[in-house]
Amino acid sequence: MASDNSGWQLPIGKSQANQSAQCTAHQAVWLNTGLNVEVAEKLGETRDHVQIYHCILTSGFDSQIQDFPVPEWAQHKIAKIEGVNPFETSAKQWVDNVDLIEIRALFNQIN
């Protein structure tokens, strides 16, 4: 998850014509964080029609890493990239009035 100094947010992208939702998810993560991820199963969709996917970091990253470098191209809008447990945050820490209960329910589906 990324922070723009006003709170945490999920990397979200808008689908292009003829682009799958999984491809959009991969592209959104890459463009917002510079991280290459494998887009796994769809966890669900929020009430705002945002599709949420389980994404797994590709090789090259230790599972213990929590803070990631912010790519130069993202520095104008992203201050920090970090693996955040939604159960250890409060709604006040999120941007765009994220429904934290909804995010937590989807997060619980990850095995």
Secondary structure, 3 states (H helix, E strand, C coil): CEECCCCEECCCCCCCCCCCHHHHHHHHHHHHHCCCEEEEEEEEECCCCCEEEEEEECCCCCCCCCEECCCHHHCCCCCEEECCCHHHCCHHHECCCCCHHHHHHHHCCCC
